[in-house]
Amino acid sequence: MSDKLIVALDLPDALSGLELATRLGDTVSFYKIGLGMLTGGGLALARELKDDHGKRIFLDMKLFDIGATIEAAVRGLSQFDLDFLTVHGDPHVVRSASQAKGKMKILAVTILTSLDRADLDAGLISDGDIPEIVQIRAARAFEAGADGVIASPQEAGSIRRLPEAEGRLIVTPGVRPVGSDLDDQKRIMTPAQAIAEGADHVVVGRPVWRSPDPKSAAITIQKELQSPQALSPNK
């Protein structure tokens, strides 16, 4: 199956994550492990899925700190032979992470897909439309050395058109198959729409692991990612 689909193992512990990965089998080749599982054995699960099951691993830590601390943390994580690691998209964070990444790809977070303009106002983030802010943050992250960015599928197209985006990755959470609950996501598209807009990978969690039949749900998404709509970019 295509590695365009990244399934988010947003579960309480490593045992639950391993059980889901086992149920999904060869249907899914790429998994995201985030902060929610960090204290529940997340790094151990990452190593087991990588070493024993041949899966690709995206560690979603969204690191943010002073440069020296970021560099030390990323250097330590690089020993786990991970594929992707997220940091916040501030240039000083991206530069420090890039210096210590080893073989990992550093993905810079632009604006979280659960946020809208009201949330940015509450956090005293600069004025402007979210797509414009995301585009600027993406360009600055690429200039600082990011291998890719995390962005809403609604901004994937504008980021893909940036000169700085050539050869870089766009990974989109905020993806929901038709008929799925929105949950806490506010800027969403379907998997096919996200790929058509320029995303390289889509991240899907709850629509898979909440499903009565997670494997069937994953297969449906995989088929959608190979559909004509996904293969024909929206202009």
DRENBA-994244 format. One record per residue (C-alpha): x, y, z; residue number from 1; residue in three letters. Coordinates in steps of 0.001 Angstrom, whole numbers, plus 524288, in hexadecimal, padded with zeros to 5 digits. Layout:
<nodes>
<node x="X" y="Y" z="Z" i="NUM" aa="ALA"/>
...
</nodes>
This chain:
<nodes>
<node x="80000" y="80000" z="80000" i="1" aa="MET"/>
<node x="80411" y="80E13" z="7FDCB" i="2" aa="SER"/>
<node x="80BD9" y="814FE" z="8085D" i="3" aa="ASP"/>
<node x="80444" y="82166" z="80533" i="4" aa="LYS"/>
<node x="7FB5F" y="81D40" z="81067" i="5" aa="LEU"/>
<node x="8011D" y="81F5D" z="81DE8" i="6" aa="ILE"/>
<node x="7F898" y="819D3" z="828BC" i="7" aa="VAL"/>
<node x="7F970" y="82157" z="8357A" i="8" aa="ALA"/>
<node x="7FAA5" y="8183D" z="8411B" i="9" aa="LEU"/>
<node x="7F431" y="821E4" z="84A5C" i="10" aa="ASP"/>
<node x="7F1D6" y="81752" z="8546C" i="11" aa="LEU"/>
<node x="7F50A" y="816F7" z="862F8" i="12" aa="PRO"/>
<node x="80055" y="80D59" z="862D6" i="13" aa="ASP"/>
<node x="80989" y="80534" z="85A97" i="14" aa="ALA"/>
<node x="801E1" y="7F8A9" z="85C65" i="15" aa="LEU"/>
<node x="7F5A2" y="7FEE5" z="856A5" i="16" aa="SER"/>
<node x="7FDA6" y="8046E" z="84B8A" i="17" aa="GLY"/>
<node x="80405" y="7F762" z="8487F" i="18" aa="LEU"/>
<node x="7F6CD" y="7F094" z="848DE" i="19" aa="GLU"/>
<node x="7F14B" y="7FA33" z="83EEB" i="20" aa="LEU"/>
<node x="7FD44" y="7F905" z="83623" i="21" aa="ALA"/>
<node x="7FBFE" y="7EA45" z="836A4" i="22" aa="THR"/>
<node x="7EDA4" y="7EB19" z="832B0" i="23" aa="ARG"/>
<node x="7F0FD" y="7F41C" z="8276E" i="24" aa="LEU"/>
<node x="7FC07" y="7EB43" z="822C5" i="25" aa="GLY"/>
<node x="80109" y="7EE20" z="81513" i="26" aa="ASP"/>
<node x="7F622" y="7F7EB" z="812BD" i="27" aa="THR"/>
<node x="7FE4C" y="802B5" z="81903" i="28" aa="VAL"/>
<node x="80CF0" y="804B6" z="817CA" i="29" aa="SER"/>
<node x="80E9A" y="811DB" z="81E9E" i="30" aa="PHE"/>
<node x="80AD6" y="815BF" z="82C8B" i="31" aa="TYR"/>
<node x="80AED" y="8223B" z="8348B" i="32" aa="LYS"/>
<node x="80E14" y="821BB" z="84304" i="33" aa="ILE"/>
<node x="80B90" y="82E2D" z="84A90" i="34" aa="GLY"/>
<node x="80CE1" y="8347E" z="857DD" i="35" aa="LEU"/>
<node x="800DD" y="82DAD" z="85D2E" i="36" aa="GLY"/>
<node x="807EF" y="820A6" z="85CEA" i="37" aa="MET"/>
<node x="8154F" y="8256F" z="860FA" i="38" aa="LEU"/>
<node x="813C9" y="82152" z="86F2F" i="39" aa="THR"/>
<node x="80CB0" y="814F0" z="86B1E" i="40" aa="GLY"/>
<node x="81832" y="80EC8" z="86423" i="41" aa="GLY"/>
<node x="81793" y="81668" z="8577C" i="42" aa="GLY"/>
<node x="82611" y="815CF" z="85474" i="43" aa="LEU"/>
<node x="82683" y="80745" z="85738" i="44" aa="ALA"/>
<node x="81AF8" y="80556" z="84E10" i="45" aa="LEU"/>
<node x="821B8" y="80D70" z="8439D" i="46" aa="ALA"/>
<node x="82DA7" y="804BF" z="84461" i="47" aa="ARG"/>
<node x="825A7" y="7F82B" z="8442A" i="48" aa="GLU"/>
<node x="81D73" y="7FC4F" z="83879" i="49" aa="LEU"/>
<node x="829B1" y="800B6" z="8315A" i="50" aa="LYS"/>
<node x="832DF" y="7F57E" z="83491" i="51" aa="ASP"/>
<node x="829A9" y="7E9E0" z="83592" i="52" aa="ASP"/>
<node x="81EC6" y="7ED89" z="82C21" i="53" aa="HIS"/>
<node x="825AC" y="7F5DE" z="821E8" i="54" aa="GLY"/>
<node x="81CB6" y="8019B" z="823B3" i="55" aa="LYS"/>
<node x="82026" y="80FCB" z="8215F" i="56" aa="ARG"/>
<node x="81EE6" y="81886" z="82D5C" i="57" aa="ILE"/>
<node x="81B14" y="826C0" z="82EDC" i="58" aa="PHE"/>
<node x="81DEA" y="82BC4" z="83C98" i="59" aa="LEU"/>
<node x="81528" y="8376E" z="83EFD" i="60" aa="ASP"/>
<node x="81B5E" y="83EC6" z="84A52" i="61" aa="MET"/>
<node x="819AD" y="84CE4" z="84583" i="62" aa="LYS"/>
<node x="82628" y="850A0" z="84C92" i="63" aa="LEU"/>
<node x="82816" y="85EB8" z="850C2" i="64" aa="PHE"/>
<node x="83321" y="86418" z="85935" i="65" aa="ASP"/>
<node x="83FDE" y="86B7D" z="85864" i="66" aa="ILE"/>
<node x="848F3" y="86739" z="84D91" i="67" aa="GLY"/>
<node x="8528E" y="85F8D" z="855E6" i="68" aa="ALA"/>
<node x="847BB" y="857A3" z="85C45" i="69" aa="THR"/>
<node x="84150" y="854C4" z="84F31" i="70" aa="ILE"/>
<node x="84E37" y="8503E" z="84989" i="71" aa="GLU"/>
<node x="850B3" y="84734" z="8551C" i="72" aa="ALA"/>
<node x="842F5" y="84181" z="854BF" i="73" aa="ALA"/>
<node x="8432F" y="83F18" z="84617" i="74" aa="VAL"/>
<node x="850AA" y="838F7" z="846B0" i="75" aa="ARG"/>
<node x="84BAF" y="82F8D" z="85100" i="76" aa="GLY"/>
<node x="83F8D" y="82C1C" z="8492D" i="77" aa="LEU"/>
<node x="8478F" y="829EF" z="83CDF" i="78" aa="SER"/>
<node x="84CD7" y="81D79" z="84318" i="79" aa="GLN"/>
<node x="83F81" y="81715" z="84197" i="80" aa="PHE"/>
<node x="84066" y="816AC" z="832A5" i="81" aa="ASP"/>
<node x="83396" y="81E11" z="83112" i="82" aa="LEU"/>
<node x="82E7B" y="82337" z="82420" i="83" aa="ASP"/>
<node x="827CC" y="83015" z="827AD" i="84" aa="PHE"/>
<node x="828A2" y="838EB" z="833A1" i="85" aa="LEU"/>
<node x="820AE" y="84540" z="835E6" i="86" aa="THR"/>
<node x="82570" y="851F5" z="83BC2" i="87" aa="VAL"/>
<node x="81ED5" y="85F1F" z="83C53" i="88" aa="HIS"/>
<node x="8214A" y="86718" z="83027" i="89" aa="GLY"/>
<node x="828A6" y="87252" z="83671" i="90" aa="ASP"/>
<node x="8354A" y="873EC" z="82EB4" i="91" aa="PRO"/>
<node x="83E6B" y="872BC" z="83A6E" i="92" aa="HIS"/>
<node x="837F5" y="865D3" z="83E2F" i="93" aa="VAL"/>
<node x="83893" y="86081" z="83052" i="94" aa="VAL"/>
<node x="846D7" y="8644E" z="82E8E" i="95" aa="ARG"/>
<node x="84ADC" y="85DA7" z="83B33" i="96" aa="SER"/>
<node x="8431E" y="85158" z="83823" i="97" aa="ALA"/>
<node x="848C7" y="85092" z="82A78" i="98" aa="SER"/>
<node x="85692" y="850C0" z="82FD3" i="99" aa="GLN"/>
<node x="8541D" y="84496" z="83815" i="100" aa="ALA"/>
<node x="84A36" y="83CB3" z="8303F" i="101" aa="LYS"/>
<node x="852B5" y="831ED" z="82AB3" i="102" aa="GLY"/>
<node x="84A84" y="82A90" z="820B3" i="103" aa="LYS"/>
<node x="83D78" y="82F84" z="825EE" i="104" aa="MET"/>
<node x="8350F" y="83911" z="81E71" i="105" aa="LYS"/>
<node x="831D3" y="84536" z="82650" i="106" aa="ILE"/>
<node x="823DF" y="849E9" z="82452" i="107" aa="LEU"/>
<node x="82066" y="85791" z="828DE" i="108" aa="ALA"/>
<node x="81306" y="85A51" z="82EA0" i="109" aa="VAL"/>
<node x="80CB5" y="86654" z="8289E" i="110" aa="THR"/>
<node x="7FF89" y="8688E" z="82F54" i="111" aa="ILE"/>
<node x="7F8A9" y="85D4F" z="83637" i="112" aa="LEU"/>
<node x="7ECE9" y="85870" z="82E92" i="113" aa="THR"/>
<node x="7E474" y="85949" z="83AC8" i="114" aa="SER"/>
<node x="7E625" y="86826" z="83B28" i="115" aa="LEU"/>
<node x="7DEAC" y="872F0" z="83471" i="116" aa="ASP"/>
<node x="7E038" y="881B1" z="83442" i="117" aa="ARG"/>
<node x="7D967" y="8834F" z="84164" i="118" aa="ALA"/>
<node x="7E339" y="87A02" z="8478C" i="119" aa="ASP"/>
<node x="7EE90" y="881AC" z="841C1" i="120" aa="LEU"/>
<node x="7E8C7" y="88E55" z="846E5" i="121" aa="ASP"/>
<node x="7E7DD" y="8886D" z="85486" i="122" aa="ALA"/>
<node x="7F628" y="88486" z="8538D" i="123" aa="GLY"/>
<node x="7FA43" y="8922C" z="84EEE" i="124" aa="LEU"/>
<node x="7FEEB" y="88CE4" z="841D9" i="125" aa="ILE"/>
<node x="800DC" y="89744" z="83754" i="126" aa="SER"/>
<node x="7F54B" y="89BFE" z="82F66" i="127" aa="ASP"/>
<node x="7F234" y="89640" z="82227" i="128" aa="GLY"/>
<node x="7EB2C" y="88B10" z="81BC5" i="129" aa="ASP"/>
<node x="7EF87" y="87D7D" z="81FDE" i="130" aa="ILE"/>
<node x="7F33B" y="87945" z="81205" i="131" aa="PRO"/>
<node x="7FC17" y="88522" z="810C0" i="132" aa="GLU"/>
<node x="8029D" y="882A3" z="81DF5" i="133" aa="ILE"/>
<node x="80461" y="8743C" z="81ADF" i="134" aa="VAL"/>
<node x="80A9F" y="87761" z="80DD2" i="135" aa="GLN"/>
<node x="8143E" y="880E4" z="813FC" i="136" aa="ILE"/>
<node x="817C6" y="8777E" z="81EED" i="137" aa="ARG"/>
<node x="819B0" y="86C7F" z="81527" i="138" aa="ALA"/>
<node x="822C1" y="8749C" z="80CA1" i="139" aa="ALA"/>
<node x="82ADB" y="878BD" z="81862" i="140" aa="ARG"/>
<node x="82B9C" y="86AC7" z="81D54" i="141" aa="ALA"/>
<node x="83064" y="865F6" z="81016" i="142" aa="PHE"/>
<node x="83A9B" y="870B9" z="80FD9" i="143" aa="GLU"/>
<node x="83F0B" y="86C66" z="81D6D" i="144" aa="ALA"/>
<node x="84124" y="85E71" z="818BA" i="145" aa="GLY"/>
<node x="8344A" y="8573D" z="81ACF" i="146" aa="ALA"/>
<node x="83289" y="84B10" z="8128A" i="147" aa="ASP"/>
<node x="823F7" y="84D6D" z="81280" i="148" aa="GLY"/>
<node x="8189E" y="853AD" z="8198E" i="149" aa="VAL"/>
<node x="80C5C" y="84FBE" z="820B5" i="150" aa="ILE"/>
<node x="800C3" y="85782" z="81BCD" i="151" aa="ALA"/>
<node x="7F232" y="856AD" z="819D2" i="152" aa="SER"/>
<node x="7EE30" y="85111" z="80CA8" i="153" aa="PRO"/>
<node x="7E793" y="85E12" z="80A2B" i="154" aa="GLN"/>
<node x="7F50A" y="86463" z="8098A" i="155" aa="GLU"/>
<node x="7FC2C" y="85945" z="8029B" i="156" aa="ALA"/>
<node x="7FA09" y="85EE7" z="7F507" i="157" aa="GLY"/>
<node x="7FF6F" y="86C63" z="7F81B" i="158" aa="SER"/>
<node x="80B33" y="86671" z="7FF00" i="159" aa="ILE"/>
<node x="80DE7" y="85D43" z="7F3AA" i="160" aa="ARG"/>
<node x="80EAC" y="86903" z="7EA93" i="161" aa="ARG"/>
<node x="8194A" y="86F96" z="7F2B3" i="162" aa="LEU"/>
<node x="8269E" y="86FAA" z="7EC06" i="163" aa="PRO"/>
<node x="82C74" y="86B5A" z="7F90F" i="164" aa="GLU"/>
<node x="823A4" y="85F45" z="7F92C" i="165" aa="ALA"/>
<node x="82A40" y="8589A" z="7EDB9" i="166" aa="GLU"/>
<node x="82EB7" y="84B1F" z="7F20F" i="167" aa="GLY"/>
<node x="828C6" y="84CDD" z="7FF99" i="168" aa="ARG"/>
<node x="81E1C" y="8450F" z="80660" i="169" aa="LEU"/>
<node x="8106E" y="84963" z="80A14" i="170" aa="ILE"/>
<node x="809A7" y="84100" z="8144E" i="171" aa="VAL"/>
<node x="7FB82" y="843F6" z="8176C" i="172" aa="THR"/>
<node x="7F3BB" y="840B0" z="82396" i="173" aa="PRO"/>
<node x="7E5DA" y="845C4" z="82415" i="174" aa="GLY"/>
<node x="7E1E1" y="83B5E" z="81A4A" i="175" aa="VAL"/>
<node x="7D495" y="8350B" z="81B76" i="176" aa="ARG"/>
<node x="7CE66" y="82B00" z="81265" i="177" aa="PRO"/>
<node x="7C0AC" y="82E61" z="80DCD" i="178" aa="VAL"/>
<node x="7B6E4" y="82BF1" z="818C5" i="179" aa="GLY"/>
<node x="7C0CF" y="82C85" z="823D3" i="180" aa="SER"/>
<node x="7BF32" y="834F8" z="82FE8" i="181" aa="ASP"/>
<node x="7C727" y="84185" z="82FC8" i="182" aa="LEU"/>
<node x="7CB0C" y="83FE8" z="83E20" i="183" aa="ASP"/>
<node x="7D3E3" y="84B74" z="841BC" i="184" aa="ASP"/>
<node x="7D886" y="84E29" z="833E6" i="185" aa="GLN"/>
<node x="7D473" y="85B02" z="82DAE" i="186" aa="LYS"/>
<node x="7DBAF" y="85B89" z="820A0" i="187" aa="ARG"/>
<node x="7D941" y="84EA2" z="819D7" i="188" aa="ILE"/>
<node x="7D83A" y="847A0" z="80CBF" i="189" aa="MET"/>
<node x="7D65C" y="839A5" z="80865" i="190" aa="THR"/>
<node x="7E2A3" y="8315C" z="8062E" i="191" aa="PRO"/>
<node x="7E14B" y="83221" z="7F75D" i="192" aa="ALA"/>
<node x="7DF8A" y="840DB" z="7F7AC" i="193" aa="GLN"/>
<node x="7EBA7" y="84288" z="80035" i="194" aa="ALA"/>
<node x="7F444" y="83AA2" z="7F708" i="195" aa="ILE"/>
<node x="7EEBA" y="841B2" z="7EB3C" i="196" aa="ALA"/>
<node x="7F219" y="84EAD" z="7F1A3" i="197" aa="GLU"/>
<node x="80067" y="84AD9" z="7F2A8" i="198" aa="GLY"/>
<node x="801F5" y="84312" z="7FF40" i="199" aa="ALA"/>
<node x="80BA2" y="837CC" z="7FF31" i="200" aa="ASP"/>
<node x="805AA" y="830FA" z="80AF9" i="201" aa="HIS"/>
<node x="7F8C7" y="831CD" z="81263" i="202" aa="VAL"/>
<node x="7F795" y="82EEA" z="820D9" i="203" aa="VAL"/>
<node x="7EB2B" y="82821" z="82551" i="204" aa="VAL"/>
<node x="7E8AF" y="82374" z="83329" i="205" aa="GLY"/>
<node x="7DB32" y="822D8" z="83916" i="206" aa="ARG"/>
<node x="7D3DB" y="81F08" z="82C99" i="207" aa="PRO"/>
<node x="7DC61" y="812BF" z="82C82" i="208" aa="VAL"/>
<node x="7DE00" y="80EBD" z="83AA8" i="209" aa="TRP"/>
<node x="7D02A" y="81283" z="83EB1" i="210" aa="ARG"/>
<node x="7CA70" y="80A64" z="833B2" i="211" aa="SER"/>
<node x="7C400" y="7FD53" z="83723" i="212" aa="PRO"/>
<node x="7CCB3" y="7F7C2" z="82C61" i="213" aa="ASP"/>
<node x="7D974" y="7FF9A" z="82BF8" i="214" aa="PRO"/>
<node x="7DF4F" y="7F777" z="82112" i="215" aa="LYS"/>
<node x="7D39C" y="7F9B6" z="8184A" i="216" aa="SER"/>
<node x="7D41C" y="80845" z="81B57" i="217" aa="ALA"/>
<node x="7E288" y="808CA" z="817B9" i="218" aa="ALA"/>
<node x="7E02A" y="80153" z="80B0D" i="219" aa="ILE"/>
<node x="7D56D" y="80AF0" z="80755" i="220" aa="THR"/>
<node x="7DEC5" y="8165B" z="80958" i="221" aa="ILE"/>
<node x="7E980" y="80F8E" z="801A6" i="222" aa="GLN"/>
<node x="7E02D" y="80D99" z="7F64D" i="223" aa="LYS"/>
<node x="7DC44" y="81BDF" z="7F6DD" i="224" aa="GLU"/>
<node x="7EA9E" y="81FDD" z="7F64D" i="225" aa="LEU"/>
<node x="7EBBE" y="8186C" z="7E97B" i="226" aa="GLN"/>
<node x="7DF3E" y="81E25" z="7E3CE" i="227" aa="SER"/>
<node x="7DEE9" y="8271A" z="7D7E5" i="228" aa="PRO"/>
<node x="7DBB2" y="832A1" z="7E0BF" i="229" aa="GLN"/>
<node x="7E84B" y="830BB" z="7E870" i="230" aa="ALA"/>
<node x="7F05B" y="82F13" z="7DC19" i="231" aa="LEU"/>
<node x="7EB26" y="83B5B" z="7D590" i="232" aa="SER"/>
<node x="7F01A" y="847BE" z="7DC51" i="233" aa="PRO"/>
<node x="7E5FD" y="85229" z="7DEF7" i="234" aa="ASN"/>
<node x="7E94D" y="85EA4" z="7D7B3" i="235" aa="LYS"/>
</nodes>
